[in-house]
Amino acid sequence: MNPVFSRRDYGKSLVFVLSLLAVGYLLYHTLAGGTLLTQNVYDSYALQAQNWLHGRIDIENGVSYTWLELAIYQGRYYLSFPPLPSLCSLPFVWLFGSSPSNLLIALWAMGGFVCVFGCFHAKGYPPHLCAFWGFFFTYATNLAEFSRSGGVWFQAQALHFFLCMGALWALCAGRRNLCLALFALAVGCRPFAAVYLLAAGVYFLWQGKRQGARFWQTLRGLCPGILAVLAVAGAMMAYNQARFGNPLEFGHNYLPEFTQSQYGQFHFSYFLPNLLQLFRLPSLTPSLAVEFPLFNGFLFFAVNPVFIVWAVRLFRQRRAENGRLALVFSLGSFLAVLAALCLHKTMGGWQFGARYTVDLLPACLLGLCLVRQPPPSQWERWLCAFGGMVNVFGAVYMLLQEMG
């Protein structure tokens, strides 16, 4: 007889894990010098929020911020990233004059854990398995390492992760319009989230057809979500038009790094070199110290071992109910986002691991949620523990590099 779990059981499991994560962030930022509530020096979003409050959409005296990635257009300096994280920073900047970006990114990451937990809860898994998969997709991945720092690059990626996982939670719970709205907001952090938004829209139309509904009936039911998508897209396009005279330009094309490049920000010549960098192996020195590349990534599934589990399970479940559906939507989204990432000039610059590949995790979670999953085996539990250990090491290692 299967046990029946109450909401209290799930709540206790959530509190148990979240309390440990909170202690972990507190201890890390204690090592860093008590930085949990401070504004990160690389937090361009708070800088943008400050300029908004002064009535500017560009960055005043931008030439003096030589350590930030600012776009230069017609002699003015602009934030070169999509604007949603700046909106999140705005209340803090308005109230306190600065944003606790190191705390915010920790909250986005912990929120991502809650959303993955919620996906499996909505599918009827027991609390301990919800917690296992929640941890495997968050703190046994590169998210654990880069959520230690509220810099502009990491903050956008963590908020994108949170919103995408929230959208998948909504999908699993049958809240289709909320799913579309959250994916649309995720585009305001990382534009390639548009792949997931499109996949969700196609999935809902397919689902409606499978249930016997006519196309227009399904579309009518999705109207609130579609209107939310249009509102978010319209606001971002108007903002881009006001800054760069192009509704699709967020600013990266005007970074000196890309304006001085022969092929610009995106080009087919970048694809193969970037893809190969994701398979670079760490090595051992004669003294048995681990050495690994610190620029543009290394073996992506070593720091995100959930990719291994996803690939094995996706192959094994291909003949199960919804197995082919999971294969199409999960693998299709994965390959589309991976291709887009590899067409970019860089794969994330200086980093531990391969942080850009965290953007692929929503595709993997979708595949696991569409098909009923058996409990994790021993080797899968080992990989989860390995991922957590490696990324905690990475966080401390990068801190030592920054302090040294």
N, C-alpha and C positions, 0 to 999 in steps of 0.2 A: 504494500500500500504506500503510495507516494505521500509524503508529508505535505500539509497545507501551510504555507507561510503567510504571515500577516504583514501588513504595512509596517508594523513595529519591527518585525524581523529585518526587513529591508532597510529601514531607517537605522537600526543598530549597526548593520554591516557598513552602511555609508559613513556613519559617524566614526566608527572604528578606523577605517582607512583614512578618511579626511583628517582626523586628528593627528595621525602619524605623519601625513604629508605636511601638515602645518608645522609640526615640530621640525621636520626635515628642513624646510625653508628657513625657519628661525635659526637653526644651527649653522646652515650654510652661510647665511648673511652675517652671523656672528663671526665666523671665520673671515669673511670679507671686510670686517671692520664695522659691523652694525649698520648695514646698508638697506635693510628691508623697506624702510619708509622714506628713503631719500630718492630724489629725482636723478635718473641716470643721465650722465653727461652726453650720451648718444640718443637721448629722447627727443627726436625732432618733432614728434607729435605735440608735446607740451609747448614747444617753441611756436608751432603753427597756431595752437589754441591761444597763446598769448597775443599773437598778431591779429587773430580774428577779433579778440576783445578790444583791440586798438583800431578796428575797422579796416584791416589790411588782409588781402588774400595772398600777398607775397610775403617774404621774410625781410623785415627791416634790417638794414646793415648786414645782409647775408654774406657779404664778402669776408666778414670777420670770423665766420663759422667754418674755418678751413677743415675741421675734422668731421664735418657732416656731409652726407651726400645730398647736395642741393642742386636743383636744375637751374640753368641759366638761360633765360629767354628774354630777348629784347632788352638786355641790360639789367633785368631784375632777377632776384633769386626766389625760387619756389621749392616747397616740399615736393620731393620727387616720388612720393608714395601715395596710394589711395587714401582717402580722408577719414574713414570710419574710426580708426584708433584715436585720431585727434578729437572727434566728437566725444569719445569716452573720457578723454583727458580734460575736456573743457570744463565740466563742473568743478573739478579739483583745482584747476588753474584759476577759475573765477573766485572760488572760496578761499583758497590758501596761497595763490600766487605760483604754485608749482604742482607737479603731478607725482604721486608715489609710484613711478612706473615699475620699479622692482616688485612692489606688492601687486600691482595690477596684473603683471604677466603671470605671477604665481596663481592669482585667482582665475585667470583664463585657463591655465593648465588644469587646476583643480576642477574647474567647471567642465572641462573636457572629460575628466574622469567620471563626473556625475552623469554626463550625457551618455557615455558608453555604457555605464552601469544601467542607465534608464532604458537603453535599447534592448538589452537582454532581459531586463525586468518586464518590459512590454511584451516580450516574446515568451514569458512564462518560465524563465530559468530561476533556479533557487538563488538565494542571496549570495552564497559563497562563490557560485559560478559567475554571477554578475560582477562581483568584486574582482575575481580573477581576470576576466576579460577586460574590465575597466583598467586594471593595473597594466595588463599586457599591452594595451593600445596607447597608454600614456606614459607611465613611469618606467616601462621597460623599453622605451624608444628614445630617440633623440630629443623629443619634447622635454624630457626630464633634464637634459643637459642645458638646452638653451633657455628654458624657463627660469633660470637663475638670474638672468640679466634683462632689464627692461629697455635695452637698446632698440632703435627704430626697426631693425631687420627682424629681431626676434619677437618683438611685441606684436607686429602685424601677423606673423606666422602663427603665434599662439592664439590670437583672437580668431583668426581664420579657422584654426583647428576646432576651437570651442563652438563656433557658429555652425560649421559643417557637421560636427557630431551632434549638436542640438537639432539640426535639420533631420538627421537620420533617426534620432529619437522620435521626432514628430512623425516621420514616415512609418516607423514601427508601431506607433500608437494610433495610426490612422488619421492623423491631423495633417492632411495634404497641403492645405493652404499655408499653414504655419511653416511647413517644410520648405515650400517655395520661397516664402519671405526670408527665412533664415539663410538659405543659399544665396539669395540676392544680396543680403547684407555682407555675406562672406566675400563677395566680389569686391566690396569696398575695402577689403584687406589684401586679398590676393586675386588678381583678375582671372586666373585660371580656374577659380571656383565656378566660372560660367559653364565649364564642362559638367560639373555635378548638377548644376541647375538645369541644364538641358536634359541630362540623363533622368533626373527626377520627373521632369515634365513628360518625357516620352514614356517612362514607367507608369505614370498615373493614367495616361491615355490608353496604354496597353491593358492596364488593370481594369479600366472601365469597360473596354471591349470584351475582356475575358468574363466579366460579370454580366454581360448581356446589355449593357447600356449603350445607347447611341452616342456617336462622337460628340454631337452638340450637347447632349445631356451631361456628359463628362466635363466638357469645356465649361458649361454653365456652373457646374459645381466647383470648378477651379477658379471662377471669376475673382473672388477676394484675393486669392494668392497671386493671380496674374496682375491684378491692379496694384498689389504691393510691389511686385517685381518692377512694373512700369514706373511706379513712383520713385523707387530707389534708383533705378537706372536713369530716370529723367533728372533727378537731383544731381547725381554724379556727373552726367553728361553736361548739364548746365554749368557745373563748377569747373569742369575741364575746359569748356568753351570760354568761360570768363577768364581763365588763366592763360590758356595756350591757343585759343582760337580753333580748337579741335575737340569735339565732344568725346573722342576716344583716347585722348592723350592725357595720361596721368603725370607725365613729366620725366620719366626715365630716359626717353630719347634725347633729352636735353642735358643729361649729365655729361660732364667733360669726358668721362671714361668712354662713353659711347659716341659722342660727337667727333672724338679724335680717332675712333676705330675705323678701320677700312670697311668693315661690313656692318657697322652699327650694332644695335642691341640684339637683334635676332637675325640668324642666317643659317642656312643648311650646312655650311662648313663647320659649324660648332657642334653638330649633332654627335658624330662618332667620337671625337675626343672627349666630350662631356660624358657620354655613355660609358666609355672605357674607364674614366676616372671613378665611376661608381663601383668598379670591381677591383680597384687597387687593394692589394693585401698589406696588412701590417706585417712587421717582421720582428725577429728577435736578435738582439746583439749578442756577442760572445758571452757577455755577463748576464744574459737572460733578461734584459730589459726590453720592453715592448717599444717599438718605433712605428710611427704611422704618419702619413701625410697630414699636414695641418692647413692645406689650402685646396679648396674646391672638392673636398670629400674623399672618402675611401670606402671600402666594402660596405655597401649600404645595409645589407641584411645582418651584418655583424653588430651594428648599433640599433637596428630595428628588426630583431629576430621574428617578430610576429609576421613578417612577410613570408618567412619559410613555412610557418604553420598555415597561413592563408593559401599559399600555392599548393601545398599538399592536400589540404582539405577541399579546395576548389576542384582539383583533379579527381579526388576520390568521390565527390558528391555529384559529379557531372550527370549521372544517371538517376539521381534521387529526384523526388518531387521538387520542382522549381530549380533543379540543378543546372539545366541549360540556361534558364533565365538568369541565374546568378552568374554563370560564366559570361554571358553576353554583357550584362550591365556592369558587373564588377571588373572583369578583365578589360572590357572595352574602355571604361572610364580610366582605369589604371594606365593603360597604354597611351591614351590620348593626353593625359596630364604629364606622363613621363616624357613623351615626345616633345611637348611644349616646353618643359623644363630644360631638356637637352638642346633645344634650339637657341637658348639664351646664351649670351657670351660667357657668363660665369656660372658656376654651380654653388654659389653661396660664399665664395671668398674664404677668409680665415675662419676656421671652425674646427670643432671636434666632430668626427663622424661624417654624416651626409644629411644635413638638416633639411635640405629642400625635399628630400624623399618623405618627410613627414606629411607633405601635402598629398601623398598617395594613400595615406591610411584610411580616409573616408571611403575610397573605392574598395578597400579590403574589408572594412566593417560591413559595407553593404552586402558583399558576397556571403559573409558569415551569418548575416541576419535573415537573408532570404531563404535559407535552408536550415532546418532544425539540426543543431550541432550536438554530437555526443560529448560527454565530459572529457576534459583534457587528459591526455595520456602522460606518462612519466616524462618522456622526452620533451613534451610541450611545456610541462611545468618547469623542467630544467632550463629550457630556452627563456622562459619568462624571468626566472631568477637571474640568468646570465645577462639578459638585457638590462635589468635593473642595476646589477652590479657594475656593468661596463659604463653605463651612463652616469652613475654616481662618481665613478672614477674619472670620467671625462669632465664632470663639473669641477671637481677638485683640481684636476690637472690644469684645466684652462685658467682657474683662479690663480694657481701658482705661476703660470706663464704671465698673467696680467700683473701680478704683484712683483714679479722678478724683473 
